[in-house]
Structure formats: C-alpha cells, structure tokens
Amino acid sequence: MLSNTCHDCGGAPVNHSVERVSVLMEVVLVPLLKPLDKIRRWLFPLLGKTFRPLGPKILHWLCILKIARWADEPDEKTVWRARCLWEEANKRGIKMRAWRIFNLPNDTFLAEFKNQYIFFQGLPRPRGPEPESLDWMDNKGEMNKRFLPLDIPIARGGVAVTFKQAQNWFNQLRKPVIVKPNWGSRSRHTTIHINSLQELKIAFVKAKQLCRWVVIEEELVGSVYRGTVIGGKVIGVLRRDPACVWGDGVKTIRELVIEENLNPLRNGPLFHKLPADESVEKELARQNLTWASVPKVGQQIVLNTKTSRAVGGALVDCTAEAHPDNILLLEKIAHVLNNPIVGVDFIIPDIKKSWREQDKCGVIECNSLPFIDLHHYPLRGQPRNVAGELWKIVFKD
C-alpha cells in the first residue's frame, strides 16, 4: 500500500510493502554476505589508493553519456542535511557536488579538497575501515542486547515475531509499554501508552506493517532527546518535543495553540503549525483535559505523541544544560560503537541531572546516518554547527 496519508507514519510516510521487503532483505542478506564484507573492508582501502584518482574521471564520463549529471549547488531536490554540509563546505574551500543518475535525487555527493576526493551518500565519513557496528546499530533489539552488560541504560523488553511472544513480553514488563518496528526511524508505526492486551494487539498489527520483528519494551519517562557525537565528542543535544504547548496559568489550551501557531518559524518549510483536529481531542481526553482547560505554569500539554516536525513537533537546543554524566554517556556510546558519526536518541526526565539519579531513563535508538540539520535549525535555542565539526574530521587539514 502507498502510505502517503498514513497516520501511523506521521509526517514521513513510506510505502509499507517496500519497507517490509527492504528490512527482510537486509536481515537475510547481511549474515550471508558477512564473509565477503570482511574482505571488502580489508581490500577497498588498498584498492582506493590505486583507483581513487580514476573515480572522478569515471563519473565525468557517465555525465558525458547523459546517464548522470552534476549539481554544483543546492536546489529544490536537496535535503536539509545536505544543505548544511554544502554551506559549511563552501566556507572551508571544499568543493561539494551532488551526483544524480537521470537527474533523480539520491543523496549521493562528491567532495574535493586539496586533491583529495570523497564520494559519499548522506554524510561523509573519515577515511579508514568501516566500524562493524554499522551492521547492527540501527537494529533496536540487537542494540539493547549489546548495551545491557555495558552499564548503558536501556528500556527493558525484547523482540517478538508472533503475538504470543509479544504477549509474553507484555506480561513481564512494567506498564505502560511501547511497541515499535525493530528496524525503522522517525517513530513510524510506534505506539505508546499501552496498558492492556487489546491495545497491545492493535499496536502489534501496526508495527508489523513495516517490519516482521516487533519491539515490546517498557515506556521510559521524560522527554526525547537527540545527542549527536562527531569524532567522539558531543556537538549538540536537542530536546525533541511532540506537538505541545506549555501552560502559563492564564490561557486555555486552545488559546495557547493559537498563540504558538503565530510563531513565524511554524510557517514552514521546517516547522509546521500545531494540529487542532480530532486526534488532538483524543489525546487531550486521555489526559482528562479539554480545549477549555487552563494548564498550570510550566505544565506541558501534549497534543500529538509523535515528535516529527511535520506534525507540529519542535526542536529545542539543550546542549549547555546537559549534565556532564549525560554527555559522558553519549561519548561512551560512540566509543562502544567505534563510530565517528552517531546520533543517539534517549529519554530522560531531567537533562540537567545525571542519568544515574533518574529512574526509567535510557537509550532508545542509535542512528548511523543522523539528520545533522536538526541542530542547525532548532525552533528554540542556539544552533550547533555539526556539519562544520564533521568536515573537520573528514578533511583534517
């Protein structure tokens, strides 16, 4: 099914059938190709020294044959992550170009600096062997299994293929629980606040639409944060708010929504207006609230459980507020993954306090291809130049 209007996908819909097949292919093929992959990781750096000068020439001839073309500056097909990279590349004298087969956007680029060339997809990486964690860090179940013995806080739970297995996990865990696809991102087909078997069954079916393997785990308490670690150092920490308003003790929820929607940054293209539809009324009812309720000063009122900007979510920079223990935890995770580029999603009640002093907090996801533009364009707080820090470790000169 084409899910361009799928409520469970949120603001980043995908084709359910394609997503299911792609996950299955990855799970099946990765173990089969692992011996070949080890050879590739050993051989490619050696071959690269010999053939690297030929790479740009090959790409040039493909353009002459009109199979591909170069884009020398960002355009309407350029995603925001690439725009950040491009802007910072220009400041540093790095020539960055997008390479497009048949002029279709594919997030593939060539960067040139002082006769050094890097051909990359999504984000550039420093030269050298690829970390083995790239094979599993996007797999939520595998990540939890590896983090558990390393004193890295995670949510208790496991992976289920059948509903009976899901029910077994549900019976072992503290309620409420959360259900989500084992592979995936942007909270697609993720269901929270599950307290009953009936709710579990509905959530399980939704998650199955994207992935054969489904995660059932205890729901952590607090806000969702994204920490981005470049070259082993935390560059930025964001709070990823769902569509919400904050009480002032005077205005009603409806008045607060109207006021927030006057924010010019919510006119797009990055942030969108807060919703005011039937789904919001259901979420308010779950909290025993109505549009006419007057929240207390500083009280957060959630309107939508997803954090996507496309459905009213917000990004707030909290880097300076993060407790040193929480910064050290993020850097430890990057060290365990042995990965120079890591985006870590975690939930914690109070970012200003150590994670060791707070219950039901932990890591929920690691990303090998993080959206660094989130830090460049927060709705509130100081922008963080993640792209600039990334170019520093890619081209050390």
N, C-alpha and C positions, 0 to 999 in steps of 0.2 A: 504493500500500500504506500502511496505517496502521502507523506505526513506533513504537508505544508501548513496544515491547520491543526496539527496535533497539540492538544492542551498539555499532554504529559511530556512533550519535548520542550515546552516552554518557548523561548524566543529563538532557539537554534534548532529547527526541525530537521530531521533526517529521514531518508527512506528506510522504513523498518526492515524490509526484506533484505536490502543491500547491507544494512548494518549487521543483521544477524549472520549473513553469509560471510562477510568480511571478518567478523570475530571468529567464526568457526574455522575459516581458512587459516587465520593466524595461529589459533590454538593447535591445529593439526600440523601445519607445515613447519612451525618453529622447531619442535623437537626433531622432526625428520631432517631438517637442514642444519641442525646444530653442528655436526662434524664439519660440514662444508663452510659454515660460518666461521669456525675457528681458523680454518685455512685462509679464508678471506681476510680476517683481521690481521693475520700474520703476513700475508702476501701483498695486500694492497698498499701498505706504506712503502714497501720496497719498490713495487711497480710504479707507485706515484712519482718517485724521484725521476724515473726514466720517462714516463709518459705525460707527466703534468704539463710540460711545455706544449704538448700536442693538443691538449684539451680545448683551449680557446680556438685553435685552428679548425678542429672538427665542428665545433659549434658554429663557427663562421660559415663553413661550407654548407651546413644544414640550412642556414638562413639564405644563402645564395640559391639553394634549391627550393626555397619558399616552403620548406617543411616547418620551419620555425622562424621566429623574429625576435629582435631585442626591443625592450622598452627601456629607455635611458633615464626616465624619470617617473615618479608615481603618477597613476591615473585612476580612473573610477574603478578599475579592476584590482587595485592594490589594497590589501587588507591593512588595518591599522597597525598591526605588529610590524609589517614590512615598512610602513611609512616612518615609524620611529627609527628603525635601523637605517633607512635611507637618509633621513635628516642628519643623524649623527655621523654617518659615513661621509657625507658631504663636508661636514665641519672638520673632519680629520684627513681630508685629501684621499679618501678611499673611493674608488670608482665602483659603484654598485649598479648592476643592470639586472632586469628581470628577463628571463628566457622563457618564451611561450611557444609551445607547439601548436600550430594552426591558430595562433593568437588567442588561445584559451587560457584563463588564469589557472596556474598550477603551483604557485608559491615556490618557484624554483629561481635561483639567483646566482649570479657570478659577482664576486668581489675581487678587486685588484688593488694592490698596494705595494709600491716599490718592487715591481716584477714578481710579486707573489700573487697566486691565484687561488681562490677558494670557491668551489662550486657547491652550493648547499640548497637544501629545502627547508623552508620555515625559518630556521635560525642557524647562523654559522657556528661552528664548533672549532676549538683549537685542534691543531694537527696532533696526531698520535692515535694509539689504539682506542677503539670504542669501548666504553665500560660495559661489562657483562650485564649490569643492572638494566640496560636498555631493553633486555629481553623480558623483564618481569615487573619493572617498577610501575607500569600502568595497570597491572593486574592487581586489583584491590585485595583479593583473597591471598595471593602469594606475598604481597607486601606485608600484610598483617602477620602472616606466619613467620616471616624473616625478622620483623621488627620486635616481636614479642619477647624473645630472650635477650634483647639488647637494651633493655630499660628505656625503650621508646614507647610512650603512651599511645595506645590504640583503643578502639572500641571492641569489646568482647563480641564474638559472633563467629559465623562461618559461611561457607558457600553451599548452596543446595541446587540440585538438578530437578528433583521431584518435590511436589508439595508436601509429601510426608516428611522428607528431610527438612524442609523449611519449618514444618510444624514442630519437629524435634528441637530445632534450634530455638524456636519461639518459646517453647516450654522451659528452656534452660536459662533464658535471659531475663534481666530486669526490664520491666516495661516503663515507658513505651519503647518500641523498636523501630528501626528504619529498614526499608527494603530498596535495593537498587541493583542495576545490572553490574556484573563483576567487571566487565570491560565497558568503558564509556566515559563521557565527560559532560560538563555543563549541567549536571543534575538531571539529565534526561531520564524520564520514567522512574524517578526516585520518589518514594512515598514516605512521609514521616508521620509521627504521632500515632503509631499502630498499637492498639491495646487489646484487640480481640482477634479471634481466628477468622471471622468474617472479613475484617479489614485486611488481615494478612493475605487471605486468598485473593482479594481484589488487587492488592499491591503486587503479589507474586505474578499474576497474569500480566500486569502492565510491564513489569521488568522483563518477563520472558519474551515480550515483543521485540526486544533489542538484543537479548543475549540468552543463550541456553543456560548459563550459570548465573545464579542469583545470590546476592549477599544479603544475609539477615544479621543485623547486629544491634546492640544497644544504642539508643539515641543519646548522643552526648549533649551536654548542656552549655549554652552560651552562643556567642556569635561565631560565624565562619570567617576565618582569616586566610589570606594568601601571603606566604613568605617566599620571596624569590632569592635564591642563592646563586651567585655568579663567582666562579673561581674560588669557591669555598667560603665566601663572605656574604652575609645577608646584606642585600642592597635596599630592599624595601619590604614593608609589611603593610598590608591593606586589610581593612575590615570590609567584608562583602555583605552589605545589608540587603535583605529582601525588600520588596516594596513595603515601606513602612512610614510612619510618622512618629514624632516624639511629642509627648504632652507638655503643655505649659500651664495646666491647671485652670485655664480660662476657656479656650476654644474647644468646640466639639471636634470629633474625628473628621466629619465632613468639611468643617472649616479649615482644619489643618491640612487636609488633602488639597483643597482648593488653593491654599496659600503656597504649599510646596510646588504645585504644578505651575506657579507663576515664575519659578526659577528658570531663567533663560537657558541654562545648560540642559534642561529637560526638553528642549525643543528639537533634540537630535543634533548630529547623527549618532552620537554615542549614548546619551541617556534619554530615556523616554518618560512620559508623564505617568504618574501613579494611576493604576486602574481604579475604576469605580463601578464594577459590574457585579453580576450575581455571585461569582466566585469569591469576591471580597466580602459580600454579605455573609456567605457561609463561613468564612474564616473568622469574621467578627463574632458570629453566633457561637463558634467553637470556644471563643474566649469570653462568652457571656457579655458581649458588647453589641452596640448598635451604632449607626451613624451619628446619633444624638449624644452618645456617651462623651464625657469630658475626662480625658486621661490626666493623671497626676503629673506634676512637674518632672520631666526626665523619663517618664514611662514610655517604653517603646510599644507601639501598636503595629503588629504585623498584618499586612493586607494580602500578601501572597507569599507562599513558603519558598518559592524559587528565588535565587539571587541574580538571575540574568538581568542585564541592563535593559534588554528588550521588553521585559515585563515590569519595569519600574524599579529594578534593583539599583543600588548605589554603591560607590567605592569611596572609602574614607581612609586616607593615609594615617597609619598609627605607628610608623617606624620609631619615632622618638619616644613613644610611650611604652614600647615593649620592654618587659623585664629582661635583664641580662640572661637569666636562666632560659628564657624562651628563645632568645637569639642563639644561645649556645646549642640548644636542642635542634634548631633548624640547621645549623652548621654541622652538627654531628650527623644528621640525616644525610646531608650532601656527602660527608666523608664516608659513611657506610655505603652509599650508592656509588662512590668513587666517580661522581659525575660533576662536571664543571658548570652545568646548567640544570637547575632543579627548581620547580615550582611546587611548594608544599602547601596543601590545604589542611587546616586544622581547626578544631573547635575548642574554645576555652571561655569560661565565664568572664574573666577579667585579664586582659592582656598586660595590665600593669603589675600583676602579681605572678610569682613563679608557678609554673605548671605543677611543680611538686607539692604545692599547697592547695591544689584545687581538685575536686572530685569530678569524675565523668567528663574529662577533657582528653583530647588526643588527636592524632593524625588520622585523617580520613582518606587522603589521596595524595599521590605524588605524580608530577607531570614532567615528562621528558622534553616536551615542546610547549613551555608555558607562554601564555599571552602576556608578553612583557609590556605591551601598551597599556595594560591596566594601571601600571604605576606611573605612566607618563601623563595620563588624563584622569585623575581622580575627580569625583564630584566635589569633594571637600578635602582640604589638607594640602600638604606640599607634594608636588610632583617629584618623582625619583627617576634619575637618568639611568635606567637599567641598560638601555641599548648602548650608551656610551661605555659603561663598565664592561659590557660584553665584547665590544670591539677592542678594548684594551687587552683582553686575554687571547683574542683571536690573532691580532697583529701586534705583537709585543713591542714593536718599535714605535 
